[in-house]
Amino acid sequence: SAMRFTTNLGLLVLRVGLGIMMMFHGYPKVMGGSESWQGLGGAMGNLGIHFAPTFWGAAAAFAEFGGGLFLVLGLLTRLSSAALLFTMFVATVMHLSNGDGLMGSSHPIEDGIAFLALLIMGGGRYALDRKIFRD
């Protein structure tokens, strides 16, 4: 049906558009290496998690870049969306605790809403998940 086609086309546009943008956000963080990751991972301190900041920073950098790439491909869409949603949650908490307010926190909040929607819906018909996992 036309609705099924437009829904799947919309999911493709959402996945590819957000995925490419997340790759642009994540690439410099991935390339920044352990010094960059330690600073990035320090944001977990806002959740009371003060151990292994380099690990958490690397996880965020690779969630953004790798998760973005996987969204473009529609590969492990729900898992990638969950990782990106968590990363956006931590970014939101960091912005709010830095005093940036709602508008200064709006970017990760808005991306998080989109990742939550993709987590719920999956990648749609035009995703590798559909071919590989019959999702």
C-alpha positions as CSV (number, residue, x, y, z in Angstrom):
1,S,0.0,0.0,0.0
2,A,1.0,3.6,-0.4
3,M,1.2,4.2,3.3
4,R,3.5,1.2,3.8
5,F,5.8,2.6,1.0
6,T,5.8,6.1,2.4
7,T,6.4,4.9,6.0
8,N,9.3,2.8,4.9
9,L,10.7,5.6,2.8
10,G,10.4,7.9,5.8
11,L,12.3,5.5,8.0
12,L,15.0,5.3,5.3
13,V,15.3,9.1,5.2
14,L,15.3,9.4,9.0
15,R,18.0,6.7,9.3
16,V,20.3,7.9,6.6
17,G,20.0,11.6,7.5
18,L,20.6,11.1,11.2
19,G,23.2,8.4,10.6
20,I,25.3,10.7,8.4
21,M,25.1,13.5,10.8
22,M,26.0,11.3,13.8
23,M,29.0,10.0,11.8
24,F,30.1,13.7,11.3
25,H,29.7,14.2,15.1
26,G,31.5,11.0,16.0
27,Y,34.4,11.0,13.6
28,P,36.5,13.7,15.3
29,K,35.8,12.1,18.6
30,V,36.9,8.6,17.4
31,M,40.1,10.2,15.9
32,G,40.8,12.2,19.1
33,G,42.0,9.0,20.8
34,S,42.3,8.3,24.5
35,E,42.9,11.9,25.6
36,S,39.7,13.0,23.9
37,W,37.8,9.9,25.1
38,Q,38.8,10.6,28.8
39,G,37.4,14.1,28.6
40,L,34.3,13.0,26.8
41,G,33.8,10.1,29.2
42,G,34.0,12.5,32.2
43,A,30.3,13.4,31.3
44,M,29.3,10.1,33.0
45,G,30.3,11.8,36.3
46,N,27.0,13.6,36.0
47,L,25.3,10.2,36.5
48,G,27.5,9.4,39.5
49,I,29.8,7.1,37.4
50,H,33.3,8.2,37.9
51,F,35.2,5.1,36.9
52,A,36.7,4.3,33.5
53,P,36.1,7.7,31.8
54,T,38.3,6.7,28.8
55,F,36.1,3.6,28.2
56,W,32.9,5.6,28.4
57,G,34.3,8.3,26.1
58,A,35.4,5.7,23.6
59,A,31.9,4.1,23.8
60,A,30.3,7.4,23.1
61,A,32.6,8.3,20.2
62,F,32.1,4.8,18.6
63,A,28.3,4.9,19.3
64,E,28.1,8.2,17.4
65,F,30.3,7.1,14.5
66,G,29.6,3.4,14.3
67,G,26.0,3.8,15.3
68,G,25.6,6.4,12.7
69,L,27.1,4.1,10.0
70,F,24.9,1.2,11.1
71,L,21.8,3.5,10.9
72,V,22.7,4.4,7.4
73,L,22.9,0.7,6.5
74,G,19.9,-0.2,8.6
75,L,22.1,-2.8,10.4
76,L,21.3,-3.6,14.0
77,T,19.0,-0.5,13.9
78,R,17.4,-1.0,17.3
79,L,20.7,-1.8,19.1
80,S,22.4,1.2,17.4
81,S,19.4,3.4,18.2
82,A,19.6,2.3,21.9
83,A,23.3,3.1,22.1
84,L,22.7,6.5,20.5
85,L,19.7,7.2,22.7
86,F,21.9,6.5,25.8
87,T,24.7,8.7,24.4
88,M,22.1,11.6,23.8
89,F,20.8,11.1,27.4
90,V,24.2,11.5,28.9
91,A,24.8,14.6,26.6
92,T,21.5,16.1,27.7
93,V,22.3,15.6,31.4
94,M,25.8,17.1,30.8
95,H,24.3,20.2,29.1
96,L,21.7,20.6,31.8
97,S,24.2,20.3,34.6
98,N,26.5,22.8,32.9
99,G,23.7,25.3,33.1
100,D,22.9,25.3,29.4
101,G,19.2,25.2,30.0
102,L,16.6,23.5,27.9
103,M,17.5,25.3,24.7
104,G,21.2,24.6,25.2
105,S,20.3,21.0,25.6
106,S,17.8,20.8,22.8
107,H,20.0,19.1,20.2
108,P,20.7,15.9,22.1
109,I,17.1,15.9,23.3
110,E,15.7,16.1,19.8
111,D,18.1,13.5,18.5
112,G,17.2,11.3,21.4
113,I,13.5,11.5,20.5
114,A,14.3,10.4,17.0
115,F,16.5,7.5,18.2
116,L,13.7,6.4,20.6
117,A,11.3,6.4,17.7
118,L,13.8,4.3,15.6
119,L,14.3,2.0,18.6
120,I,10.5,1.4,18.7
121,M,10.0,1.1,14.9
122,G,13.2,-0.5,13.7
123,G,14.8,0.3,10.4
124,G,11.9,-0.5,8.0
125,R,11.8,-2.4,4.7
126,Y,14.9,-0.7,3.2
127,A,17.3,-1.8,6.0
128,L,19.9,-4.6,6.0
129,D,18.2,-5.9,9.2
130,R,15.2,-6.9,7.0
131,K,17.4,-8.9,4.7
132,I,19.6,-10.5,7.3
133,F,17.3,-11.0,10.3
134,R,13.9,-11.0,8.6
135,D,13.1,-8.2,11.1
